[in-house]
């Protein structure tokens, strides 16, 4: 007789019933993976929004927490040991101890990211990971509140926002769609990373999109090494002729070893800026449907005596709130190198811990603002916020580019709101009602007025 796909271990921490194990796999994990973890699938996003699958997954997690307590819940799925995290304090415990003993380079993540860059920091371990992480932090200036190239980046954002205005006026009237916004956003990204010569290089963006689509399938799709080699070769050429005031220019003036593998870190930056654009576009939708918040951002813009977009704390809080409401990383995975002890028992080494962020960000049992737009929570100190809110992960392995992402996102929002009055044409968001658990960015449309 074949072993069942889902089995319940007889030892260690709390284990869900067979039915509840199926519920986790097919009601939480499968819908999230189907939407596309590395790149979103438009058709599945539409289905998920229509069927309210994210809300159902959150409610399922709440039910499991009520039934089994704080967890984690330990079970096996197709031969993999899984531990579903249920308690927000455990979220920080795991992330604060990454990558030791909770490795970032899980089996699933390695299978996915290897499609793009097998030497990327996300799937590296030990000394190689340490050197690659250090390289990422140095270039992205993880510990610097404002990147030293912010003035140059602001020039890029303002210029592309003007081009976007002209493009909208010339081609599609006063309507802003995801496609138009995304095209402008990726031009910004290419110029920030490589310099102005990469502005029109849509091909590298398309190549990465193809590889990301492969990465969505992880183990199940063969690696297109020829396409990956083409991408890495293209990146290498940009590094050799880096544009002034770009991240590539920084790399050209620093000592990066072959272990750091700069050309294999950049694909992650390029694809990570896509969900950053999603969060920025959703933030515009929130501001368009919450006039008081939009007014506060415009007041913030007027208060900048030098007209700078470097420091917009409330706009930044709005982007963070967009990431809380609709996390662009819905699954955070960590793999334990050793046996770990929990309040409900022991989980063996090799288990993959799963943090389903929408549940922790939208748990109305402990968050009064769970389904409301509440950007002010991000203006408070981290110690005053409820546990479990991790828009950029947390701990030593948190996103090294989080401050740069927020800088560019708030600059783009500021540039757009300076040019237009933005009205949300679709979908309808009502500030007086709970916000939906899924907001399909592909369907968002704005009417724009000067």
N, C-alpha and C positions, 0 to 999 in steps of 0.2 A: 504493500500500500504506500502511495506517495505521501510524504510529509505535507501537512497543510501549509499554505503560503503564510498564514499568520499563526503563530504559536505563542503560548503563554509560559514563560520560564517558571520553574518550580521553586526557585530560590531567590533570595535577595529582596529588592524593594517591591512596593505594591505593584501588582500586575492587574491590568484591566481584564474583564471577561472577554471571551472570544468575540462576542457581539460588539463590545465597546472597542476592542482592538480594530475590528473591521470599520467601526464608525470613525476612528482616528484616521485610518489609512484612506478610506474612500470618501469621507465627509470633510476632512481637513487637508490632508496632504495632497491627495490626487487633484482636487480642484485648483489648489494653489500652484502645483507644478504644471497643470494643464494650461494655465494662463500664460506660462512662460516665465521661468525664474531669471534667465539670462537676457532674454528679449521677449517683450510681450507679443502675444498672438491676438490680433484684432478681433477675429471671429469668436475666440473663446472669451475674450474680455466682454464682448457684447452679451454672450450667453450668461456669463457669471453675473453681470449687472442685472439682466432681465430676471434671473432666478434667485437673485439676492444670496448667492452662495457664500460670500464672505460673512454676512450676518448669520447665516445658518452655522458656519464653522465656529464663529465666536460663541454662539449659544451652545453648541456642542461641547466646546471646551469648558464653559461655565458649568454645564451639567456634570462633566467628568470631575471637575474640581469639587462640586457639591457632594458627589458620590464617593470619591476616593480620598478627599483631603488634599494636602499640599503636594503630594507626589514627590519626585517624578514617577510617572507610570512606565514600567519596564516591560517590553515584549519583543518578539522577533517577527520580522516581516521579510519574506523571501530570503531567509538566511542572515539578515542583518539584525544586529542587536540595537534596538531603539529605546530612547528614554525621552518621553514627552514631558516637558517642563510645565508645571501648573502654578507655581508660586513665584510672584514677582521678585522676592528676595533671592530666590535661587537663580534668577536671570543674572543678577549682578554678581552673585557668587561665582557663576560659571565664567562670565565675561571678564571679571577681575583676575581670574586665574587662567587666562588664555595668553600664550599657547602652552603653558605648563601648569597642570597636566592636561588641560583641554585644548587639543590641537585645532588650529584653524583649517589645516589641510586634511579635511575628511575625504573618505573614499569617493563620495559622490561629487564633491567639489573638484577634486583632482581630475576625475573623469570629464567634467564639464569644461573647466578652464584649460585643460591640455589641448583642447581644440584650437585655442587661440595662442597660448604662450606657456609652454611646459616649464619655464623657469620663472614664472610670475610669483611674486611674494605670497599671494593667497594660497598657493599650493606647495610652498617651500617649508622645510623644517630645519631645525638646528641652526648651525652657524650660517648656512646659506640664507635662511629666512632672516636672521638678525641683520646681515649685511644688506639684503634687499629692502628690508623695512627701513633701515637707516637711510638708504638712498632715497626712498619715497618721501620720508619725512623731511629730508634736507631740501629736495626740489619743491615739494608742495608746501614747505614751511608750516608744518603741522603745529608747531608751538608758537607761531607768530600770529597775533590777533588779525593783522592785515598784511597780506603778502607784499613784499617790497616792490613788486611790479604792478601794484594796484592801479597806479596812475595810467600806465600803459594799457592795462586791461580795461579800464573805464573808457578810454578812448575807443577801443575796439567795440565795446558794447554800445556806446552811443552812436558810433558810425553804422553798425549793423541795424540798430533800431531805426535809424533814419532810412536806410535802404529798405527795411521792412515796410515802413510807412509808404515809401514810393512804390514798392512792389504791390502792396495792397491797393493803393489808389489806381495804379495802372492796369491791374489784371483782374482783380476780383471784387472791386468795390470796397466799401467800408466794413468788411467782414474778416475776422481773424480766425483761422482754423488751425488745428494741430499741425497739419502739413506745412503751412506757411511759417508758423512759429518754429517748428522743429528745424526747418531748413536754415532759418536765421540763427537759431541757437547753435547748430552744428558748425556753421561758419565761424561763429565766435570761438567755439571749442578748438577748431583746427588752427585758428590764428593764435590763440592763447598758447597752445601746446607747441606748434611748429613755427609760427610766424605767418606773415601776410601771404607768402607764396603758396601756402596750402589752402587759401580761402576757397578756391573753386575746385579743390580736389575732392569731389563727391565720391570718386571711385574708392578711395581708402575707407570712407564711411560705409559704402556699400559692401566692400569686402568684409569689413568687420561685422556688418549686419548678417552676412551669410554665415560667417564662422560662429556668431552668437546663436544663430538659428540652429546650427549643428550642435552647439554646446547645450542647448535646451534638452537634447536627447541623451546627453552624457555618454553612457556605455553603449547605447543602442544605435549609434550612427558612427560609421567609420570616419577617421580623421582625414580631412582633405589637406594633406601636408603640402601639396603644391600651392594651394591657396594661402595657407599659413606662411609659407616661405615668401610668397609674393608680398604679403602684408608686411612681414618683418623686414624684407629688403627695402620696401618703400619707406618704412620708418627709419631705417638706417641711413638712407639718402637724405632725409630731412635732418637727421642729427648731424650729418657731415656738412650741411649748408644751412644751419639754423638761422631763422630770422631774428633780427634784433628785438630784444624785449620779450622773448618767448621763453617757455620752460625749456625748450630744446637749447636755446642760447645759454641758459644756466648750466645745463649738462655739459655743454662744450667747454665751459670754463671751470669745471670741477674735475676732480680725480675720481672717476668711477671705474672700479675693477671689473674684470670679466665675470666675476662671481655676481656682482650687482646686476649684470645683464640689462642695461638701461632700455634697450629696444624691446625687451620682453615685459617691462613694467608699464610701458606706455599704452599697450592695448587695453589694459584695465582702466586707465584714465579715460581713454576714448569712449569705452562702452559705459563707464560709470556716469559720464556726463549726460547720457541719454535719460536715465531715470531722474537725474537732477533737473533736466528740462521738463519732465513730466510733473515733478513737484512744483516747479515754477509756474507752469501753465495752470495747474490746479489751484495754486495760491491766487492767481489772477481771478479764477472763478469764485473763490471765497471772498475776495475783496469786492468783486462786482455784485455779489449777493449780500454783502454786509456793508452798507454805505458808511456806517460810523467808522468802521475799521479803515476803509479806503480813505476817508477824510483824515484820519490820523496819519496815514502814510503820506498824504499830500502835505499835511502840516509839517511833517518831518522833513520833507523835501524842501519846503520853503524856508525852513530854519537853517539850512546849510548855507552859510554866508558865502562860502567859496564855490557853491553849486556842485560840490563834490558828492559822489554817490558811495564813498568809502564807508561811511558810518551811518547806517540806517537801522538802529536796534529794533524798532517796532516792525519794520518790513522783514527783518531777519527772523523775528519771533513768528511772523505769519508763515514764513516758509517752513520753519520747524513744526508749526502746528499742522500745516498741510501734510508733512511727513508723519506726524502722529496719527492723523485721521486716516490717511491712506499710505501706509508704509511701502516704500519702493523695494525694501528687502523684507518680504513677509516671513521668510524662513531664515533664521540664523542657526547654523550647524556647528557643533563642536564635537570632537572625538576624544574620549578619555584615554590617556596613555596608561592609566593605572586604575586599580579598583578604587571606587569612591564611596564614602559613607554619607548616608542621608538620614533624615529623621525617620523615614519609613523603611530603612533597610540599606542593603549594599547593592551597588551596581558594578558589574565586572568591567575590567579593562576592555577597551575596544568598542564599547557602546557609543553610539552616536546620539548626542543630546540635541533635541529639537526645540527651538524657541520660536513659537508662532506669534510674531509681534502684533498682529491685529487684535488678538485676544487680550494682551496686556495693555494695549493702547486704548481699547474700547470696552473694558470691563465695567459696565455701569453699576455693578454691585459695590465697587470701591472708588469709582471716579465719578463725581457729580457732573463733570463736564464731558463725559465719555463721548457723546454724540453731538456736542456743540462746538462751535468755533471759539476757542478760548486762548488766543495767542499770548495773553498776559502771563500765563503760567511759565513762559520761557523767558520772561524778564526777571524772574525770581532766581535766587541761587539754587543750584542743583540739589542742595541738601533739603530744600523746602518742597521739592516736587515729590509726588508719590513714586514709589519704586516701580520699575518695569517699563519706563518710557525711554526707549533707546532708538531714536530716529537714525543715528549713525553707528549703531552698535554701541559698545562701551568697553572700557578697560584698555589694556595695553595693545590690543589688536583692533581698536576702533578705527574707523575710516581715516586714513592719514590726510585725505584731501577735504575733510569736512568744512574747514574754515574757508578754503578756496571756493568750494561749491556754494556756500552761503554767500560769499562775497559776490560772485558772478550772478547768482540768482537774484539777490537784492538789487544789484545794479540794473539788471534787465527789467525788473518790476518798476524801479524808479524811472528808467528811461521810457518805458511804455506809458506810465501814468502821467509823465510830463507832456507827452504828445497827445494823448487821447483821454476822453471819458469812455470808460469801458462798461458795456452792458452785456450781461450774460444772456445769449439768445437760446442756448441749449447746452445741457439739460436745465431744468428748473431746480434751483436750490432755494429753499425758503428759510430765512434766518430764524423764523419762529418755530420751526419744526426740527426734529432730529435729522442730522445729516446722514446720507446713505452710507452704508458700509463699503460700497464700491462706487468709485467715480471713474468712469471710462474716459480717459483723456482723449481717445480718438474721436469721441462724439462731441467734445466741448467746442462751442462756437461763440464768438463775441461779435456784437455790433459795436463799431467804434465811431466816436464823434470827436472832432478836434477840440 
